[in-house]
Amino acid sequence: MDIKTFTPPSLTKEKLRFTQVFETLISLTIKAAGYSAIVFVLMIFYFLLSEGTAAIGEIPPQVLFSTRWYPVEGYFGIWPLIGGSLLVTVGATLFAVPIGISTAIFISEIAPRWLREIFKPIIEILAGLPSVVLGFIGIIALAPNLRVLLDLPTGLTALTGSILLGAIAIPTIVSVAEDALDGVPRSYRDAALAIGATRWQTIWRVTLPAARSGVLTGIMLGIGRAIGETMTVMMVTGNAPVIVRGLSSLFLPTRTMTATIAAEMGEVAKGSVHYHMLFLIGVVLFIISLIVNITASALVFRSNKRSDRILS
Amino acid sequence: MNILRNLMTCICAGILLIACSAQTPNSNSPDSVETNAHIEVKGSDTMVNLALAWTESFRESHPDITISITGGGSGTGIAALLNDTVDIANASRRIKNEEIDVAQNLGIDPFEMIIARDAVAVIVNPNNPINSLTLEQISDIFQGKYSNWQELGGEDRPIVRVSRESNSGTHVYFLESVLRLNDPQNRSLFDPNTLLLPSSEGIIAEVRDNPNAIGYDGLGYVTPEVKVLGIGANLEGPFIWPSAETVNQGTYPIARDLYAYTNGEPQGAIKTFLDWILSSPGQNIVQELGFITVSP
């Protein structure tokens, strides 16, 4: 038999060269885009540091680590602000994680297919709700009712902020966690059911652990959104720079770092001590979200290794 | 070669862009023609509604001058004037010495005009039985020396203090004139529990909904849904409620001037606008909106 080598008719020499150049160009562009993300982060961090570190020299440490924030008169105590941000975020996590994961489990494992087709888009629409709208709802509806319900002096408290931030974080958690649960192979569930596990045991002992890395990523992304959120907390937490003393402070007004930057950036003269201080707060905020992200990737990495060991 | 040429084009375009943007706030220069002039106004939230009403009425007689108004707070307006991004900065407090120092460093020469006056009303929830307080009591309340309305003869309720953010001219005025009772030696501060709300509307909403709250705001913003307190020099009275008459007679103690700052003495369209504000049509609007006219 006559064997004929196959050469695609289109690949003439010129075309081949053109394709090669095109390929190199594309891969260069993609490489540049990838590296530019790193460059941007480094540039932003450099800018924050160069503007913010000036504050460390200008403000004596005993003022910086005091408990009073009133920059108009030179009180630059940062503790109430760090405490406020952490308090509101912890509150939002306590609120969003159980609800978010239960919703994801319901959508992925329990709800019939047609209900799931309705739920998933609704949750995704919720994720796109502008935070200022949520803040407005908080001021008008949530804050007055919370005050009456819990008999608080005022409804503008850290708790109000936490609930609304939870509402912002929930769609992210649900969306990512549901995708992860959905990605667990059907055979895992079948195997568990076959050896006599109940439906609940299957979900709690098999499906959820298998999807752990995705669920954790969802939680961390949700927390990340909550820490950085500004408009909602500025509208509903009352912005009083009170020192935080444990979770009971949830029922008091509080002032977060993001709200402080947003409220005060417009009035400061460029290059003043107050201006540098606001950038220093930005640095602290940046470092905190960096810690959250690193923790997230470390957790995901570890659980990957473990589940790989067990399941492979 | 090609790359070099492209780079040059980019740089040239960049320089042109920068040159254009640096040219923008030039309606201030003396040679600007009055026709088709544009005036940029920014500053005090207390004065935003007033400035809008002025602009609307002014446009009828001067259709060739366009004016845009932005709020944000007195501090924001003055900061914008120092950065040379606005023509007029509205402020409900006087410019601070530190701000004048910064201005001189930046080559800006702030020129001050008083264009209206305003009373600051102390407000509580309509269900609060208290009708009047002394200036000293109000000062002590906001410093946190009282924590329950009972101590002032009211109901057994906690006191919730509501204030504007510190970039507000009203906040600074209240701190100096009420909290510190106009004493420059007095370094008292707001109680740290004081709620700092970003807008006048936020203050009215919280005081309207919360029977524990006490707040303050410009008289022009006060709605019938909140109760305005009478203010007396001592417990025997007489207690004075804020109004145009009591402010002009000088009996209501917390009234302040509202300022407009320009870079250098106003000229051209800016002068036309500010002169019109001080004339009788402009001052009639001041009265209509619940502010107090500047005595000629």
Interface residues (C-beta under 8 A of the other chain):
Chain A: R68 Y70 P71 V72 E73 Y75 P80 I139 I140 A143 P144 R147 P153 T154 G155 L156 M234 M235 G238 N239 A240 P241 V242 I243 L252 P253 R255 A263 E264 G266 E267 V268 A269 K270 S272
Chain B: G72 G73 G75 T76 A79 L82 N83 E98 E99 V102 R157 P158 I159 V160 E165 S166 N167 V172 L175 R187 L189 F190 P192 N193 T194 L195 L196 L197 P198 G202 A205 E206 D209 N210 N212 A213
